[in-house]
């Protein structure tokens, strides 16, 4: 039997806003593409910030993820290549707000995104899903479609409390709908090592979660903040900035991790072990 390689589908989520979720999804996608990976970014946030940050006008989309989720078009019609970013985009805009209501009346409402992505998964190495900063039917669709969850978070006082709630959400989805869902990694964002609280929360994260915490940290960086207003990932805006260098390092970490997993899987298939 010939095994077809399919994309690693990862949801980037945190129910707490302002933690660098969309910034991480856009810039990690661009950095993976720079590492010769085939990438699809799926924008599941009605604000459409990941779409705009990838250089695609959210107001000028004939087809979007809304139309895919509600069965109005095929996913291949709605995917747009981003020349500046180097990856493909399944974009979003305010239309997606209506999908939250419409999905409640549709069959297989939790797995609409999963079913759509299945059609194109063999064409990509990574599919990155930018989730809205709340737990709703759009976020559930993302978590049902994904195998792993990347959690961007600031090392601040309330971060661990919010993380506990998110862990419970992930555990609930794993137990009821998607048994393959796991935490891919915790990403420390807006990192300022000069602050003692940042270092203390960082130590607690590593103590509790060990290797699930990415070694790469994303620093506070003005270029990261400026790039979205130019409709570009930071790599295309200023590839020598500290933010660009950090996301390239994170992409390398992610690719190496999955290369090791793939080697182990191939070895198990050859030996017939499980």
N, C-alpha and C positions, 0 to 999 in steps of 0.2 A: 504494500500500500504506500502510495506517495503522499507525504504529509506536506500540505501547503502552509507556508509561513503566514501568520496573520498578525495584525498590529497588536501592540501592547496598548490597551485602552486605559487611560488614567484620568480620573476626575480630580480637578484642582478645586478644593472647596474649604470653606470655613464659614460657619454661620455668623461669625463676627465680621463686620465690615471694616474696611480700612487697614487690612493687614498685608496688602500687596498681592492679593489673589489674582486679579486680572493681569497685573504687571508680571507676575511670575509665569502665568500661563502663556502670555504672548512672548516673553523673552526666553523662556525655556524652549518653546516651540521653534523660535528662530535659531537658537543655539544648537538644538538637535539637528535642524536642517543644515547648519554650518558644519556639523559633524557627519554629513553625508547620509543622514536619515531622511526617509520619506515621511512627511508629517502632515496630518490633518488637524486643524484647530476647529473645535466645535464650540460656538458661542451659545450658551444656554441662559444667558442673562438678558432680559428685555432691555436693559440700558444699552446694549450693543457696544460696550467699550472695547472689548477684545476685537470686534470687527473693525471699528474705527482705528484702533491702535495697530492693526495689521495693514492699514492703508486702503481699506475698502469702505466706501460711503454707505453707511447703513440705510440712508434714505433713498438710495438708488438701487435697490435690490428687487428684481422681479420675483425671485423665489428665495426663501430663507428657511431656517430651521423650523419656523412656524408651519410653513406649508408642508414640510416633510413629516412633522409629527402628526399633523391632522389629515395626512393622506392626499393632499392637494397636488403634490408633485413627487417625482422620484428623487432620491437623494443625489443622483448624478447630475440632475438639472440645477441643483441649488449650490453645488460646490464651485467656489471661485478661486483661481490661483492668485496669490499675492506676490507680485514681482519683487517688491522691496524686501519682503519678509522671507521669501524662499520656501514657503509652505502653502498648502491649500486651506481654504476657510469655508466652513459652513456657518454663514453669518446670521446675526439676529438683529432685530430692532423692536420697536414698541409693539408691533403686531404680536409678539410672543406672549405678551400679557394675556391676550385672549385665549391662548392655548391652555393656560392653567385651568380655565373654566371648561373649555371644550373637551379637554382630555377626560374629564370626569364622566362624560357621557359615552366615551368610546370604548370598544373592546380592547383588552390588553393594554390598558392605559399606562401601566408602569413600565412596559417593555417596548414602547413605540420607538424610542431612540435606539435601543439595542437591536431591534429587528432591522432598522434602516442601516445602521453601521455595519451589520453583518454583510450587507451587499457590497461594501467597498473595503472591508478590513484587509483583504489580501493585497490591496494596492499600496498599503502604508506599513511603515515600521512602528510608528507611534501615532495614536489618536489622543489628543489632549482636549479635555472638556472643561470649559470655564463655567462654573456653577454660579447661580445667584446667591447672594449672602443671606439666604433664609432656607428653611426646610419646607419645600412645597413639592408639587407634582413634577416640576421641572428638575429639581435636585434629585428626587427619587429616580426619575428616568435616567439621569446621569449615573447614579450609583448602581442601578441595575445593569446598565450597559458596560460599566467599567469593571476591570479586574482589581485595580489598585486605586488608592486615594492618596493624593499628595496634599498635605495640610500646611499652608503657609501661616506663620504666626509670629507676632512680635514677642520679644522676651520682656513682658511687662506684667504688672501685678495681677490683672484679671485673665491673663492668657491661659493659665492652667485650669481655672474654673470653666472657661468656655470650652477648653479642650475635652474636659470630662463629658460635657453634654454631647459634643460631636462624636466621641467614642461610643457613647450609648446609642446614638443614631445609627452609626455604622454597624454596630453589633446587632441592632434590631433588623436592619436590612439583610445582613448576612444570615440571620436565623430564619427569616420569613420568605425572602424573595431571591437573594443572590448569595448562595453559599461560598462562591469563589472570591467575594470581596474581601480585601485585606488593606491594611495601611501600608502603602508603598514607602512613605517617608514623611518626616516632619522637617519643614524648611524654616530656618530662622531668618526672618526678613527685617529690614530697617535696623540692622544690627549696629550698635554703637558700643564698642568695648570699653569706652571711657566711663560708662555708667555702671555703678556697682550692682544695681538691680538687674540690668541686662545680663551680667555675668552670673549672678546668682540663679536667675530663672533658667539660663542656659545650662548650668550645672545640674539643676533639678531635672530638666528634660533628658539630658544624657543619662543621668542616674536611673530614671524611670523607664526610658525607652531604648537605651543602648544604641545598637546599630540601626534602629529605625530612624534616628536623627541623622540627617545628611551632614557630612563633614563640612561641606561648603556652607558658608553663611553669606547672606546678601546684605551688603552695607547700605547705610543711608547714602544716597548719591543723587546729586542734582540732575545729572544727565538722565537717570532713570525716570525722574519726575517730568523732565522736559520732553522726552521722546514721544509720548502719546499725542501731544499737541501738534506734532509734525506727521502723525499717521505712520510712525515707523517704530519697530523694535529698536532697542538701544544699540544693538549691533550695527544697524544701518545708519543710526544717527551719530554715534561716536563709539566706534569699536574699541578704542583704547581706554575708555572710561572704566572706573573700578566696577561699576554695575555690569558692564558688558563682559568684563573678565570673569566676574563671579558667576554669571549665568552660563558662560562657556564651560567653566569648571564643573558646575552642577550637571550640565548636559553630559560631560565626559563621565562623571560619576554614575549617572543613570544608565548610559550605554554600557559601561563596563559591568555594572550590576546585572543587566539583562543578558549580556554576552555570557557571563558565568552561569546564569540560570539555564540558558540554552545549551551550553556545553554539558551541564549536568543532566538535562533532559535527554540529550542525544546519547549520552553514555548509558543512561538507564534503559533506553530503548534497545541499544545494542546488546546489553547484558540480559535484558528481559526482566530487570528488577523494577519495582514500583516504590 
